């Protein structure tokens, strides 16, 4: 069973000059139920369907299944999604051997920027970039599926 | 947007001698929310993921998206499903120009057999086979997503 091991941080410093790539992401949830989220995503001009299982106790690891799907199908499936669409730009920033994904949110989540790093094990060391603040791994408020229902500007 | 137009009936007579094919189906729901059901199905040794949108008012037509997925992935995704798994044998029976899918249920839905026919329009005529009883199109109790939560033997 493929597992996704991630740690998530608030972003408190400047990261854009160091980004080597970025893409616009629009996504919704056909199911935002924890333990079985079903996400439809359009990243630039490509569509993806992703299903995520339950997290382990520390919130760092969960089963993830993803398939690329035709853009036109992703657009149709977005129409079925629960109310609330996530709109953000994702920047990729290298730090040592790892890549941090920095998400800058728009709309109802304007003002929130978080960074995630994917690891091969929960205790794998990594170089902490200077723009990283407090760790929020496992804090469900920062799950995209929750940001949709309880957006940052309403906290 | 592809639409699924189906009419559904209770089965009250003998159909097995007329069946030209049959397959065993085991399925679960990652989401059984009406308007956005996400179904994982194993049909004989093949896996499928299906997303269905909301029905129109008469219950005959709804958006359907389906992809074949590897069997091993379908088995993993079944583990994420809501409690309650549907287990049935589907028989295919010709009637005039159409094929009726006759589902004989097991387990908690033992005793229930329903037949469905797919049509190209809501008023397309078809030859009614002798084994067909009362029409139950649009009756949500007979949706597989409902049979899982409120199985036939508990009615």
Interface residues (C-beta under 8 A of the other chain):
Chain A: X1 X30 X31 X33 X35 X36 X38 X51 X53 X54 X63 X65 X67 X69 X73 X76 X77 X79 X80 X81 X82
Chain B: X1 X30 X31 X33 X35 X36 X38 X51 X53 X54 X63 X65 X67 X69 X73 X76 X77 X79 X80 X81 X82
